[in-house]
Amino acid sequence: MERATQRPPGFKKPANWTTDPAPEPRAPEPLDDPLDPTRFGDWEHKGIAVDF
C-alpha cells in the first residue's frame, strides 16, 4: 500500500517503533470477592454508588 504522506528527508525511525502486531488482550484476573465495594473504585450505599 502506498503512503498518503511522505516523511521529511533525513527522518530516522525511533528505536521504540516496531512493526510487530499488538499483543492479544488478556482476560481480567478474577476478584477474591465479587461483591467487594471497591471493585470499580466506588463504594455503594443503599444502592447508590458513592465516589469519595
PDB file of N, CA, C and O in Angstrom, chain B, residues numbered from 101:
ATOM      1  N   MET B 101       0.845  -1.178   0.000  1.00  0.00           N
ATOM      2  CA  MET B 101       0.000   0.000   0.000  1.00  0.00           C
ATOM      3  C   MET B 101       0.892   1.243   0.000  1.00  0.00           C
ATOM      4  O   MET B 101       1.885   1.305   0.724  1.00  0.00           O
ATOM      5  N   GLU B 102       0.540   2.186  -0.783  1.00  0.00           N
ATOM      6  CA  GLU B 102       1.318   3.409  -0.899  1.00  0.00           C
ATOM      7  C   GLU B 102       0.929   4.382   0.212  1.00  0.00           C
ATOM      8  O   GLU B 102      -0.246   4.521   0.553  1.00  0.00           O
ATOM      9  N   ARG B 103       1.938   5.050   0.768  1.00  0.00           N
ATOM     10  CA  ARG B 103       1.698   6.009   1.844  1.00  0.00           C
ATOM     11  C   ARG B 103       1.007   7.261   1.307  1.00  0.00           C
ATOM     12  O   ARG B 103       1.277   7.704   0.190  1.00  0.00           O
ATOM     13  N   ALA B 104       0.116   7.821   2.118  1.00  0.00           N
ATOM     14  CA  ALA B 104      -0.583   9.044   1.736  1.00  0.00           C
ATOM     15  C   ALA B 104       0.321  10.263   1.897  1.00  0.00           C
ATOM     16  O   ALA B 104       0.153  11.260   1.195  1.00  0.00           O
ATOM     17  N   THR B 105       1.274  10.183   2.818  1.00  0.00           N
ATOM     18  CA  THR B 105       2.190  11.294   3.056  1.00  0.00           C
ATOM     19  C   THR B 105       3.621  10.772   3.036  1.00  0.00           C
ATOM     20  O   THR B 105       3.861   9.568   3.134  1.00  0.00           O
ATOM     21  N   GLN B 106       4.546  11.680   2.911  1.00  0.00           N
ATOM     22  CA  GLN B 106       5.962  11.311   2.905  1.00  0.00           C
ATOM     23  C   GLN B 106       6.636  11.922   4.131  1.00  0.00           C
ATOM     24  O   GLN B 106       6.323  13.045   4.526  1.00  0.00           O
ATOM     25  N   ARG B 107       7.555  11.180   4.723  1.00  0.00           N
ATOM     26  CA  ARG B 107       8.326  11.713   5.844  1.00  0.00           C
ATOM     27  C   ARG B 107       9.382  12.653   5.297  1.00  0.00           C
ATOM     28  O   ARG B 107       9.831  12.510   4.160  1.00  0.00           O
ATOM     29  N   PRO B 108       9.774  13.616   6.119  1.00  0.00           N
ATOM     30  CA  PRO B 108      10.791  14.565   5.658  1.00  0.00           C
ATOM     31  C   PRO B 108      12.124  13.858   5.401  1.00  0.00           C
ATOM     32  O   PRO B 108      12.410  12.826   6.010  1.00  0.00           O
ATOM     33  N   PRO B 109      12.930  14.408   4.508  1.00  0.00           N
ATOM     34  CA  PRO B 109      14.238  13.801   4.251  1.00  0.00           C
ATOM     35  C   PRO B 109      15.068  13.779   5.537  1.00  0.00           C
ATOM     36  O   PRO B 109      15.022  14.720   6.329  1.00  0.00           O
ATOM     37  N   GLY B 110      15.812  12.719   5.733  1.00  0.00           N
ATOM     38  CA  GLY B 110      16.650  12.583   6.908  1.00  0.00           C
ATOM     39  C   GLY B 110      15.919  12.062   8.132  1.00  0.00           C
ATOM     40  O   GLY B 110      16.505  11.968   9.211  1.00  0.00           O
ATOM     41  N   PHE B 111      14.639  11.720   7.976  1.00  0.00           N
ATOM     42  CA  PHE B 111      13.877  11.190   9.107  1.00  0.00           C
ATOM     43  C   PHE B 111      14.429   9.825   9.488  1.00  0.00           C
ATOM     44  O   PHE B 111      14.656   8.973   8.629  1.00  0.00           O
ATOM     45  N   LYS B 112      14.643   9.623  10.793  1.00  0.00           N
ATOM     46  CA  LYS B 112      15.101   8.329  11.286  1.00  0.00           C
ATOM     47  C   LYS B 112      14.053   7.758  12.223  1.00  0.00           C
ATOM     48  O   LYS B 112      13.544   8.457  13.099  1.00  0.00           O
ATOM     49  N   LYS B 113      13.736   6.494  12.036  1.00  0.00           N
ATOM     50  CA  LYS B 113      12.737   5.817  12.848  1.00  0.00           C
ATOM     51  C   LYS B 113      13.239   5.698  14.288  1.00  0.00           C
ATOM     52  O   LYS B 113      14.356   5.225  14.497  1.00  0.00           O
ATOM     53  N   PRO B 114      12.440   6.118  15.302  1.00  0.00           N
ATOM     54  CA  PRO B 114      12.859   5.965  16.691  1.00  0.00           C
ATOM     55  C   PRO B 114      13.060   4.488  17.050  1.00  0.00           C
ATOM     56  O   PRO B 114      12.422   3.610  16.469  1.00  0.00           O
ATOM     57  N   ALA B 115      13.938   4.228  17.994  1.00  0.00           N
ATOM     58  CA  ALA B 115      14.271   2.859  18.378  1.00  0.00           C
ATOM     59  C   ALA B 115      13.074   2.108  18.948  1.00  0.00           C
ATOM     60  O   ALA B 115      13.024   0.882  18.849  1.00  0.00           O
ATOM     61  N   ASN B 116      12.102   2.811  19.546  1.00  0.00           N
ATOM     62  CA  ASN B 116      10.970   2.119  20.154  1.00  0.00           C
ATOM     63  C   ASN B 116       9.847   1.789  19.161  1.00  0.00           C
ATOM     64  O   ASN B 116       8.889   1.115  19.540  1.00  0.00           O
ATOM     65  N   TRP B 117       9.933   2.231  17.934  1.00  0.00           N
ATOM     66  CA  TRP B 117       8.926   1.895  16.931  1.00  0.00           C
ATOM     67  C   TRP B 117       9.086   0.444  16.530  1.00  0.00           C
ATOM     68  O   TRP B 117      10.204  -0.061  16.428  1.00  0.00           O
ATOM     69  N   THR B 118       7.975  -0.219  16.305  1.00  0.00           N
ATOM     70  CA  THR B 118       8.016  -1.610  15.891  1.00  0.00           C
ATOM     71  C   THR B 118       6.932  -1.872  14.856  1.00  0.00           C
ATOM     72  O   THR B 118       5.945  -1.141  14.779  1.00  0.00           O
ATOM     73  N   THR B 119       7.119  -2.893  14.082  1.00  0.00           N
ATOM     74  CA  THR B 119       6.100  -3.299  13.115  1.00  0.00           C
ATOM     75  C   THR B 119       5.389  -4.561  13.591  1.00  0.00           C
ATOM     76  O   THR B 119       4.564  -5.126  12.873  1.00  0.00           O
ATOM     77  N   ASP B 120       5.717  -5.005  14.821  1.00  0.00           N
ATOM     78  CA  ASP B 120       5.059  -6.189  15.375  1.00  0.00           C
ATOM     79  C   ASP B 120       3.591  -5.872  15.654  1.00  0.00           C
ATOM     80  O   ASP B 120       3.255  -4.745  16.016  1.00  0.00           O
ATOM     81  N   PRO B 121       2.714  -6.870  15.485  1.00  0.00           N
ATOM     82  CA  PRO B 121       1.302  -6.623  15.813  1.00  0.00           C
ATOM     83  C   PRO B 121       1.119  -6.480  17.322  1.00  0.00           C
ATOM     84  O   PRO B 121       1.946  -6.953  18.102  1.00  0.00           O
ATOM     85  N   ALA B 122       0.052  -5.840  17.718  1.00  0.00           N
ATOM     86  CA  ALA B 122      -0.243  -5.659  19.140  1.00  0.00           C
ATOM     87  C   ALA B 122      -0.532  -7.012  19.776  1.00  0.00           C
ATOM     88  O   ALA B 122      -1.092  -7.890  19.120  1.00  0.00           O
ATOM     89  N   PRO B 123      -0.160  -7.198  21.041  1.00  0.00           N
ATOM     90  CA  PRO B 123      -0.433  -8.483  21.691  1.00  0.00           C
ATOM     91  C   PRO B 123      -1.924  -8.681  21.916  1.00  0.00           C
ATOM     92  O   PRO B 123      -2.688  -7.718  21.975  1.00  0.00           O
ATOM     93  N   GLU B 124      -2.328  -9.935  22.042  1.00  0.00           N
ATOM     94  CA  GLU B 124      -3.732 -10.250  22.314  1.00  0.00           C
ATOM     95  C   GLU B 124      -4.079  -9.779  23.726  1.00  0.00           C
ATOM     96  O   GLU B 124      -3.255  -9.888  24.633  1.00  0.00           O
ATOM     97  N   PRO B 125      -5.282  -9.260  23.917  1.00  0.00           N
ATOM     98  CA  PRO B 125      -5.660  -8.824  25.266  1.00  0.00           C
ATOM     99  C   PRO B 125      -5.776 -10.016  26.210  1.00  0.00           C
ATOM    100  O   PRO B 125      -6.178 -11.109  25.810  1.00  0.00           O
ATOM    101  N   ARG B 126      -5.413  -9.780  27.480  1.00  0.00           N
ATOM    102  CA  ARG B 126      -5.518 -10.834  28.481  1.00  0.00           C
ATOM    103  C   ARG B 126      -6.866 -10.742  29.183  1.00  0.00           C
ATOM    104  O   ARG B 126      -7.468  -9.671  29.272  1.00  0.00           O
ATOM    105  N   ALA B 127      -7.328 -11.892  29.680  1.00  0.00           N
ATOM    106  CA  ALA B 127      -8.571 -11.920  30.450  1.00  0.00           C
ATOM    107  C   ALA B 127      -8.314 -11.256  31.801  1.00  0.00           C
ATOM    108  O   ALA B 127      -7.223 -11.391  32.355  1.00  0.00           O
ATOM    109  N   PRO B 128      -9.296 -10.546  32.334  1.00  0.00           N
ATOM    110  CA  PRO B 128      -9.093  -9.916  33.636  1.00  0.00           C
ATOM    111  C   PRO B 128      -8.923 -10.968  34.724  1.00  0.00           C
ATOM    112  O   PRO B 128      -9.496 -12.056  34.654  1.00  0.00           O
ATOM    113  N   GLU B 129      -8.124 -10.625  35.730  1.00  0.00           N
ATOM    114  CA  GLU B 129      -7.910 -11.554  36.825  1.00  0.00           C
ATOM    115  C   GLU B 129      -9.165 -11.602  37.690  1.00  0.00           C
ATOM    116  O   GLU B 129      -9.763 -10.562  37.967  1.00  0.00           O
ATOM    117  N   PRO B 130      -9.573 -12.799  38.121  1.00  0.00           N
ATOM    118  CA  PRO B 130     -10.775 -12.892  38.951  1.00  0.00           C
ATOM    119  C   PRO B 130     -10.551 -12.233  40.315  1.00  0.00           C
ATOM    120  O   PRO B 130      -9.458 -12.287  40.878  1.00  0.00           O
ATOM    121  N   LEU B 131     -11.594 -11.621  40.820  1.00  0.00           N
ATOM    122  CA  LEU B 131     -11.528 -10.981  42.126  1.00  0.00           C
ATOM    123  C   LEU B 131     -11.751 -12.023  43.212  1.00  0.00           C
ATOM    124  O   LEU B 131     -12.449 -13.014  42.997  1.00  0.00           O
ATOM    125  N   ASP B 132     -11.159 -11.797  44.373  1.00  0.00           N
ATOM    126  CA  ASP B 132     -11.382 -12.703  45.502  1.00  0.00           C
ATOM    127  C   ASP B 132     -12.830 -12.631  45.955  1.00  0.00           C
ATOM    128  O   ASP B 132     -13.445 -13.655  46.253  1.00  0.00           O
ATOM    129  N   ASP B 133     -13.368 -11.436  46.008  1.00  0.00           N
ATOM    130  CA  ASP B 133     -14.741 -11.216  46.447  1.00  0.00           C
ATOM    131  C   ASP B 133     -15.454 -10.396  45.381  1.00  0.00           C
ATOM    132  O   ASP B 133     -15.192  -9.201  45.245  1.00  0.00           O
ATOM    133  N   PRO B 134     -16.364 -11.028  44.612  1.00  0.00           N
ATOM    134  CA  PRO B 134     -17.027 -10.267  43.535  1.00  0.00           C
ATOM    135  C   PRO B 134     -17.912  -9.129  44.042  1.00  0.00           C
ATOM    136  O   PRO B 134     -18.285  -8.251  43.264  1.00  0.00           O
ATOM    137  N   LEU B 135     -18.254  -9.128  45.331  1.00  0.00           N
ATOM    138  CA  LEU B 135     -19.089  -8.064  45.881  1.00  0.00           C
ATOM    139  C   LEU B 135     -18.263  -7.006  46.609  1.00  0.00           C
ATOM    140  O   LEU B 135     -18.816  -6.193  47.350  1.00  0.00           O
ATOM    141  N   ASP B 136     -16.967  -7.010  46.409  1.00  0.00           N
ATOM    142  CA  ASP B 136     -16.089  -6.016  47.027  1.00  0.00           C
ATOM    143  C   ASP B 136     -16.560  -4.621  46.605  1.00  0.00           C
ATOM    144  O   ASP B 136     -16.651  -4.345  45.409  1.00  0.00           O
ATOM    145  N   PRO B 137     -16.861  -3.740  47.559  1.00  0.00           N
ATOM    146  CA  PRO B 137     -17.408  -2.429  47.193  1.00  0.00           C
ATOM    147  C   PRO B 137     -16.437  -1.547  46.420  1.00  0.00           C
ATOM    148  O   PRO B 137     -16.857  -0.581  45.784  1.00  0.00           O
ATOM    149  N   THR B 138     -15.171  -1.858  46.464  1.00  0.00           N
ATOM    150  CA  THR B 138     -14.201  -1.012  45.759  1.00  0.00           C
ATOM    151  C   THR B 138     -13.823  -1.598  44.407  1.00  0.00           C
ATOM    152  O   THR B 138     -12.847  -1.148  43.807  1.00  0.00           O
ATOM    153  N   ARG B 139     -14.552  -2.574  43.911  1.00  0.00           N
ATOM    154  CA  ARG B 139     -14.172  -3.227  42.652  1.00  0.00           C
ATOM    155  C   ARG B 139     -14.160  -2.260  41.470  1.00  0.00           C
ATOM    156  O   ARG B 139     -13.436  -2.491  40.501  1.00  0.00           O
ATOM    157  N   PHE B 140     -14.937  -1.195  41.526  1.00  0.00           N
ATOM    158  CA  PHE B 140     -14.934  -0.202  40.457  1.00  0.00           C
ATOM    159  C   PHE B 140     -14.347   1.121  40.936  1.00  0.00           C
ATOM    160  O   PHE B 140     -14.441   2.134  40.242  1.00  0.00           O
ATOM    161  N   GLY B 141     -13.748   1.112  42.112  1.00  0.00           N
ATOM    162  CA  GLY B 141     -13.200   2.343  42.668  1.00  0.00           C
ATOM    163  C   GLY B 141     -14.248   3.176  43.381  1.00  0.00           C
ATOM    164  O   GLY B 141     -13.960   4.291  43.816  1.00  0.00           O
ATOM    165  N   ASP B 142     -15.476   2.646  43.509  1.00  0.00           N
ATOM    166  CA  ASP B 142     -16.565   3.358  44.173  1.00  0.00           C
ATOM    167  C   ASP B 142     -17.096   2.499  45.317  1.00  0.00           C
ATOM    168  O   ASP B 142     -16.902   1.283  45.335  1.00  0.00           O
ATOM    169  N   TRP B 143     -17.756   3.134  46.255  1.00  0.00           N
ATOM    170  CA  TRP B 143     -18.462   2.430  47.310  1.00  0.00           C
ATOM    171  C   TRP B 143     -19.941   2.512  46.992  1.00  0.00           C
ATOM    172  O   TRP B 143     -20.386   3.442  46.318  1.00  0.00           O
ATOM    173  N   GLU B 144     -20.697   1.553  47.468  1.00  0.00           N
ATOM    174  CA  GLU B 144     -22.137   1.560  47.258  1.00  0.00           C
ATOM    175  C   GLU B 144     -22.813   1.694  48.615  1.00  0.00           C
ATOM    176  O   GLU B 144     -22.473   0.981  49.559  1.00  0.00           O
ATOM    177  N   HIS B 145     -23.773   2.611  48.708  1.00  0.00           N
ATOM    178  CA  HIS B 145     -24.519   2.816  49.943  1.00  0.00           C
ATOM    179  C   HIS B 145     -25.993   2.908  49.580  1.00  0.00           C
ATOM    180  O   HIS B 145     -26.420   3.838  48.896  1.00  0.00           O
ATOM    181  N   LYS B 146     -26.762   1.936  50.046  1.00  0.00           N
ATOM    182  CA  LYS B 146     -28.206   1.860  49.770  1.00  0.00           C
ATOM    183  C   LYS B 146     -28.482   1.891  48.272  1.00  0.00           C
ATOM    184  O   LYS B 146     -29.419   2.549  47.819  1.00  0.00           O
ATOM    185  N   GLY B 147     -27.660   1.175  47.507  1.00  0.00           N
ATOM    186  CA  GLY B 147     -27.880   1.054  46.075  1.00  0.00           C
ATOM    187  C   GLY B 147     -27.345   2.214  45.245  1.00  0.00           C
ATOM    188  O   GLY B 147     -27.506   2.228  44.025  1.00  0.00           O
ATOM    189  N   ILE B 148     -26.712   3.187  45.895  1.00  0.00           N
ATOM    190  CA  ILE B 148     -26.180   4.349  45.197  1.00  0.00           C
ATOM    191  C   ILE B 148     -24.647   4.296  45.258  1.00  0.00           C
ATOM    192  O   ILE B 148     -24.073   4.143  46.336  1.00  0.00           O
ATOM    193  N   ALA B 149     -24.001   4.420  44.120  1.00  0.00           N
ATOM    194  CA  ALA B 149     -22.541   4.424  44.095  1.00  0.00           C
ATOM    195  C   ALA B 149     -22.046   5.769  44.608  1.00  0.00           C
ATOM    196  O   ALA B 149     -22.497   6.827  44.168  1.00  0.00           O
ATOM    197  N   VAL B 150     -21.105   5.704  45.551  1.00  0.00           N
ATOM    198  CA  VAL B 150     -20.551   6.913  46.154  1.00  0.00           C
ATOM    199  C   VAL B 150     -19.064   6.902  45.888  1.00  0.00           C
ATOM    200  O   VAL B 150     -18.374   5.947  46.244  1.00  0.00           O
ATOM    201  N   ASP B 151     -18.563   7.956  45.268  1.00  0.00           N
ATOM    202  CA  ASP B 151     -17.158   8.078  44.972  1.00  0.00           C
ATOM    203  C   ASP B 151     -16.584   9.174  45.864  1.00  0.00           C
ATOM    204  O   ASP B 151     -17.010  10.328  45.809  1.00  0.00           O
ATOM    205  N   PHE B 152     -15.628   8.797  46.669  1.00  0.00           N
ATOM    206  CA  PHE B 152     -15.065   9.779  47.597  1.00  0.00           C
ATOM    207  C   PHE B 152     -14.171  10.663  46.851  1.00  0.00           C
ATOM    208  O   PHE B 152     -13.580  11.574  47.430  1.00  0.00           O
TER     209      PHE B 152
END
